Amino acid sequence: MPTIYDVAKRAGVSTYTVSSVINQSAYVSPELTKRVLKAVRDLDYTPNALARGLQTRKTRTVAMLIPDIGSPFYARVVQGAESRLRQADYSLMLGNTYNQPEEEIRYLTVFRSQQVDGVMMFLAAGNETEPARMVKAKKPVVFVGRSPRTFAGDTVTADNVKGTRLAIDHLLAAGHERVAIITGQASLSTSADRVEGWRKSLRKRKLPAPASLIGEGDWTAESGYSVTKRLLEQSPRPTAIFAANFLMMTGVLRALKEWGLRCPEDVQVASSDDSEWLDVFSPPISTVVQPSYAMGEHAADLLLKRIQQPSRKFETIVLTPEFHVRS
């Protein structure tokens, strides 16, 4: 690959002049600027971002860890973050952890080696030691969607207690008294918040909230399917199920179909994480609408603040979800 020295030689100028033109860091006459830019085009020269980062200690690149880009929710969060970063002239690197702590650690190691300026992350279920170490070392980190449970840090989440209550209240208003909930891993803050919202709605109606109606999945369609089968084996079985994300909801519908049960006539289903795909679903599924795009925007804003002001106080932003009723 051509270097800045090759460009300087071809243009007949110093490397300082080339750097000044490329970075617009000092005045260069129009004639010399024209020669440098022509040499850059002729040689197809691209500045070495890593080398520049070593000098400035800034790469203008940040990273984001999400569980699965295949989920419409996470895709929208990424879009929101990327829109803000683009405005600030930052680039975004992306990694999928599939909720595996070992993948989280592997990616964080990769991001450090790439000298990213900061990280936004959905915590994987399990040990929080490595994220806690990064915060303690004053690395710019923002936790998205899921709050750390063993330490404090910059966080952007949605009010999952309220979102779940909106869904459960909707099912209770339809006449259901045995409403099951399928969450992600119990160690995650989002799972605990949703179980809390489920319990509050049931107890407000003076209905029991037995642990047997709580199913723990891992955010995948397969886990939604297997947990639903276990719930349906109960007697009496639940007449309504709330699934904590889009993918697990599809697993719920698959299990109902295998059991020969109709939705919503036999078992009514509600979900979290809305998608335009659901407008053409049969049966229609009412959903908690998570402010996913805004969550990504706020996460990027918080990270940029942390990069610029490493010693600022931690900030927590809690966004309000809505409920989309489909007939």
C-alpha positions in Angstrom: 0.0 0.0 0.0 1.3 3.5 -0.8 2.5 5.5 2.2 2.4 9.2 3.0 6.1 9.3 1.9 5.1 8.0 -1.6 2.5 10.7 -1.9 5.0 13.4 -0.8 7.6 12.1 -3.3 5.1 12.1 -6.2 3.8 15.6 -5.4 7.3 16.9 -4.8 6.4 18.2 -1.3 7.2 17.3 2.3 5.2 14.8 4.3 4.2 17.7 6.6 2.5 19.4 3.6 0.7 16.1 2.7 -0.5 15.7 6.3 -1.7 19.4 6.3 -3.7 18.9 3.2 -5.3 15.6 4.2 -6.1 16.7 7.7 -6.8 20.3 6.9 -4.6 21.2 9.8 -2.6 24.0 8.3 -2.7 26.4 5.4 -1.3 25.1 2.1 -1.3 27.1 -1.1 -3.9 26.1 -3.7 -1.2 25.0 -6.1 0.4 22.6 -3.6 -3.0 21.4 -2.5 -3.9 20.5 -6.0 -0.6 18.6 -6.5 -1.0 16.6 -3.3 -4.6 15.7 -4.0 -3.7 14.6 -7.5 -0.9 12.4 -6.0 -3.4 10.9 -3.5 -5.8 10.0 -6.4 -3.0 8.7 -8.6 -1.7 6.4 -5.9 -5.1 5.5 -4.4 -3.7 6.5 -1.1 -5.7 5.9 2.1 -4.5 7.4 5.4 -3.6 4.8 8.0 -6.2 5.3 10.7 -4.5 3.0 13.2 -1.2 4.9 12.9 -3.0 8.2 13.3 -4.7 6.8 16.4 -1.4 5.9 17.9 -0.4 9.5 17.6 -3.6 11.2 18.7 -4.8 8.4 21.1 -8.1 8.7 19.2 -9.3 6.4 16.4 -12.8 8.0 16.0 -14.1 4.4 16.1 -16.4 3.0 18.7 -17.8 -0.5 19.1 -21.2 -2.0 20.0 -22.0 -5.4 21.4 -25.5 -6.8 20.8 -26.9 -10.3 21.4 -28.2 -10.9 17.8 -28.5 -8.6 14.8 -31.2 -11.0 13.5 -33.6 -9.5 16.1 -35.5 -6.5 14.7 -35.1 -4.8 18.2 -31.3 -4.9 18.2 -31.1 -3.9 14.5 -33.1 -0.7 15.3 -30.9 0.1 18.3 -27.8 -0.2 16.1 -29.4 2.1 13.5 -30.2 4.7 16.1 -26.6 4.6 17.5 -25.1 4.7 14.0 -27.1 7.8 13.0 -25.8 9.8 16.0 -22.2 8.5 15.5 -22.2 9.4 11.8 -23.2 13.0 12.7 -20.2 13.1 15.0 -17.8 11.7 12.4 -17.4 8.4 14.2 -17.4 4.9 12.7 -19.1 1.9 14.4 -17.8 -1.7 14.8 -20.3 -4.4 15.7 -20.2 -7.7 17.4 -22.8 -10.4 18.2 -22.5 -12.2 21.5 -25.5 -14.4 21.3 -25.8 -13.8 25.0 -22.6 -15.8 25.7 -20.2 -14.4 28.2 -17.2 -15.9 26.5 -18.1 -14.2 23.2 -18.5 -10.9 25.2 -15.0 -11.3 26.6 -13.5 -12.3 23.2 -15.0 -9.2 21.5 -13.9 -6.8 24.2 -10.4 -8.1 23.7 -10.7 -7.5 20.0 -12.0 -4.0 20.5 -9.1 -3.2 22.8 -6.6 -4.4 20.2 -8.4 -2.1 17.6 -8.0 0.8 20.0 -11.7 1.8 19.8 -12.5 5.0 21.6 -15.4 3.5 23.5 -17.9 0.6 23.7 -21.7 0.4 23.9 -22.9 -3.0 25.1 -25.9 -5.2 25.9 -24.5 -7.3 28.8 -24.4 -11.0 28.3 -26.0 -13.2 31.0 -23.5 -14.3 33.6 -20.3 -12.9 35.1 -20.0 -9.0 35.0 -16.3 -9.0 36.0 -14.8 -7.8 32.7 -17.3 -5.0 32.2 -16.8 -3.9 35.8 -13.1 -3.9 35.3 -13.4 -1.6 32.3 -15.6 0.9 34.2 -13.2 0.9 37.1 -10.3 1.6 34.7 -12.4 4.6 33.4 -12.8 3.2 29.9 -15.7 4.8 28.1 -18.5 2.3 28.3 -22.3 2.6 28.0 -24.6 -0.2 29.0 -27.7 -0.5 26.7 -31.0 -2.2 27.4 -29.6 -4.1 30.4 -28.4 -2.4 33.6 -25.3 -3.9 35.4 -26.5 -5.5 38.7 -23.2 -5.5 40.6 -21.7 -2.0 39.8 -22.7 1.4 38.5 -22.1 2.8 35.0 -23.6 4.9 32.2 -26.9 3.2 31.2 -29.7 3.6 28.7 -32.7 1.3 29.3 -36.5 1.1 28.9 -39.0 0.9 31.7 -39.5 -2.8 31.5 -41.7 -3.0 34.6 -44.1 -0.6 33.0 -43.9 -2.2 29.6 -44.7 -5.6 31.0 -47.6 -4.2 33.0 -49.1 -2.7 29.9 -49.0 -6.2 28.3 -50.3 -8.2 31.3 -53.1 -5.6 32.0 -54.2 -6.0 28.4 -54.4 -9.8 28.8 -56.2 -9.6 32.1 -58.7 -7.2 30.6 -59.5 -9.8 28.0 -60.6 -12.1 30.9 -57.5 -14.2 31.4 -56.6 -15.3 35.0 -53.7 -17.7 34.3 -51.2 -15.6 32.4 -47.7 -17.0 32.0 -44.5 -15.0 31.2 -41.4 -16.1 29.3 -38.3 -14.0 30.1 -34.6 -14.2 29.2 -32.0 -15.4 31.6 -32.9 -14.7 35.2 -29.5 -13.0 36.0 -30.3 -10.1 33.7 -32.0 -6.9 34.9 -34.5 -7.0 32.1 -35.8 -10.4 33.2 -36.1 -9.3 36.8 -37.9 -6.1 35.8 -40.4 -8.0 33.6 -41.2 -10.6 36.3 -41.8 -7.7 38.8 -44.2 -6.0 36.3 -46.0 -9.3 35.8 -46.4 -9.8 39.5 -47.6 -6.3 40.1 -50.4 -6.6 37.5 -51.6 -10.0 38.8 -51.6 -8.9 42.4 -53.5 -5.7 41.6 -56.3 -8.0 40.4 -55.8 -10.1 43.5 -54.7 -13.0 41.3 -52.0 -15.5 42.3 -48.5 -15.2 40.7 -47.1 -18.7 41.0 -43.5 -19.4 40.0 -44.8 -22.2 37.8 -46.1 -19.6 35.3 -42.6 -18.1 34.9 -40.5 -19.6 32.1 -36.9 -18.8 31.6 -35.7 -18.7 28.0 -32.5 -17.4 26.3 -34.1 -14.9 23.8 -34.1 -17.5 21.0 -37.1 -18.9 19.1 -36.1 -22.4 20.2 -36.2 -21.5 23.9 -39.6 -19.9 23.5 -40.8 -23.1 21.9 -39.4 -25.4 24.6 -40.6 -23.3 27.5 -44.1 -23.0 26.1 -44.3 -26.8 25.8 -43.5 -27.1 29.5 -46.1 -24.5 30.4 -48.8 -26.3 28.4 -48.2 -29.5 30.3 -49.5 -27.9 33.4 -53.1 -28.5 34.6 -54.8 -26.1 34.3 -52.6 -24.7 31.6 -52.2 -20.9 31.1 -54.7 -19.3 28.8 -52.4 -16.4 27.9 -48.6 -16.0 27.5 -46.4 -13.0 27.4 -43.1 -13.5 25.6 -40.3 -11.0 26.4 -39.0 -10.7 22.8 -39.9 -11.2 19.2 -37.9 -14.4 18.6 -39.2 -16.2 21.7 -42.8 -15.2 20.6 -42.3 -17.1 17.3 -41.3 -20.1 19.3 -44.5 -19.8 21.4 -46.7 -19.7 18.3 -44.9 -22.8 16.9 -45.5 -24.8 20.2 -49.2 -23.8 20.2 -49.6 -24.9 16.6 -48.0 -28.3 17.4 -50.5 -28.7 20.3 -53.4 -27.9 18.0 -54.2 -24.8 20.0 -55.6 -21.6 18.4 -54.4 -18.1 19.1 -56.1 -16.2 20.6 -59.1 -18.4 21.0 -57.4 -21.1 23.2 -54.2 -19.3 24.3 -53.7 -15.5 23.7 -50.2 -14.3 23.1 -48.6 -10.9 23.6 -45.0 -10.0 23.1 -42.3 -7.3 23.6 -40.3 -5.8 20.7 -42.6 -4.5 18.0 -42.0 -5.0 14.3 -43.7 -4.0 11.1 -43.6 -7.7 10.3 -46.3 -8.3 12.9 -48.8 -6.2 10.9 -49.0 -9.1 8.5 -48.8 -11.9 11.1 -51.7 -14.3 11.5 -52.7 -14.3 14.2 -52.2 -10.6 15.0 -49.9 -10.2 18.1 -50.2 -7.1 20.4 -46.8 -6.0 21.5 -44.9 -3.7 23.9 -43.2 -1.1 21.6 -39.7 -0.6 22.9 -38.1 2.8 22.0 -35.3 0.9 20.3 -34.1 3.6 17.8 -34.1 6.2 20.6 -32.2 3.8 22.8 -29.4 3.6 20.3 -29.3 7.4 19.9 -29.1 8.1 23.6 -26.5 5.4 24.0 -24.3 7.0 21.4 -24.8 10.5 22.9 -23.8 9.2 26.4 -20.7 7.5 25.0 -19.6 10.6 23.2 -20.0 12.6 26.4 -18.0 10.0 28.3 -15.2 10.1 25.7 -15.0 13.9 26.0 -15.5 14.0 29.8 -14.0 10.8 31.3 -14.6 12.0 34.9 -18.2 13.0 34.6 -20.8 11.4 36.9 -22.6 8.3 35.7 -25.9 8.9 34.0 -28.9 6.6 33.7 -31.6 7.2 31.1 -34.9 5.3 31.3 -37.1 5.5 28.2 -40.9 4.9 28.3 -42.3 2.0 26.2 -45.8 1.9 24.7 -48.3 -0.9 23.9 -49.5 -1.6 20.4 -52.9 -3.4 20.4 -53.6 -5.5 17.3 -57.2 -6.8 16.9 
